[in-house]
Amino acid sequence: MINENEKNEYLLNDKVVKKLFTSSKVGNELMLTITSLITGISLENLKRDFELIHPDIGVNKNIINSEADVAFENQEGIFSFEFNYTPYRGLTEKSMSYVCQFYLRQINHKEDYKKLKKVYSINVNNFDYFKLNRFVYISEMRERKSGLSRNVGIYYIDINLDYLRKIGYDKDNKSCLEKILYMFVCNDLDELKEIYKGDELMSKVIKEAEEIVKDFDLLMYYDKKKLDEECSYYNGQVDGIDKGVEIGEQQKTKELAKKMLEEKIDIKTIQKVTGLSEEEIKELDKSDITTFVEERKKELKKQIGEEITKSTTLSSEEKDWLKEKHDL
C-alpha cells in the first residue's frame, strides 16, 4: 500500500494523461482498453472508426468549461475522459456541461435525433465521489421510484482511484481494470514494471509514461541548468554565482511555483520540484491577491489625482490640500 505521505501524483496531472493517451498508438490502446473494461463494449468495436476529438468541444463561443481532457468517437458512441485530482465546487456541473455539448454537437437537423450516439462521461477521480467505498460508479437518468431508465444514452462513470490506494496491490485479487489503473496511484516505477512484467501493452505504457514523467519533471517544471543559464550574469566572477544571480534564481523558482499552483498541483509536489517550504508556497498563493489589491490602490490614487488636477471648481490651494491629505 502506498503511504499517504509518499504519494506522487504525476500521472494524474491532466496534461501528462492527455499526452499519454493521445500521443501514440500505445496510449490510444490503453485508453480504448480502459474504456472497454468500464463499459463492456468490445475492444474490436471500439477500435472501429476510432477518432480523437479536438479538446475544444464547445458548441457555442459563450460557453465556459468547453475543453475536455481527452475525448474520442467511434461507431459505439462518444467518450470523454476527465482526470480530477481533487473534488471542487462545480465538478458535477462541469461534467454535465461536457455531456450536453457532446450531445448537441450531433444535432444539426431534426433527422439527427434518430441517430444520436451514446455519450459516456468517464471521470477518473483521485477521490471517492459518492463516499460509498466502491471502485466504479455508473449513473444514468432513471425514474426515481421504479428505477426505469429514460434510455437517453447518457452515462456518467466515476472511477474511485482512492479505493485502489487504500487496498494496495494484491496480485491474486486484482481485476484487469484495477491492475491497469493501479499505475495512476503507484509512485514506484520499478514496482509497476514488475507488476506488468509479461504484459506487452502495459510494459510499453509504463516505458512511455516514464519518459513523459521525466519530461514534465525535469524539463517543463524545473530544469536547473536552464534556470542557471537564464539567470547567470557573473559580473566577472569565474568560480561562483553572485548574489544577484541567486536572487534571480529564487525569483524564477517562485514564478514556477505560482504556475504550478495555477495548474492546481498539490503543495507536496510543488515542494519536491521547487525546494520551497509549505509556508513559502502558501504565501505565494496569498501574494497574488495582495499584489492585485496594492496595484488597484495605486490605480485609484492616480485617477483621483488626475480628477483633482482637472477640476475647474477647486482653487489651487484646495487642490494642493486634497493631494497632500490623500498622499497623491
Secondary structure, DSSP 8 states (H G I E B T S, - for coil): ---GGG---GGGSHHHHHHHHHSSHHHHHHHHHHHHHHH---HHHHHTT-EE--SB--SSTT-SS-B-SEEEEETTEEEEEEEESS--TTHHHHHHHHHHHHHHTT-SSGGGGGG---EEEEEEESS-SSSS--SEEEE--B-TTT--B---SEEEEEEEHHHHHHH---TTT--HHHHHHGGGT---HHHHHHHTTT-HHHHHHHHHHHHHHHIIIIIII--HHHHHHHH---TT-SSS--HHHHHHHHHHHHHHHHHHHHTT--HHHHHHHH---HHHHHHHHHHHHHHHHHHHHHHHHHHHHHHHHH-SSS-HHHHHHHHHHTT-
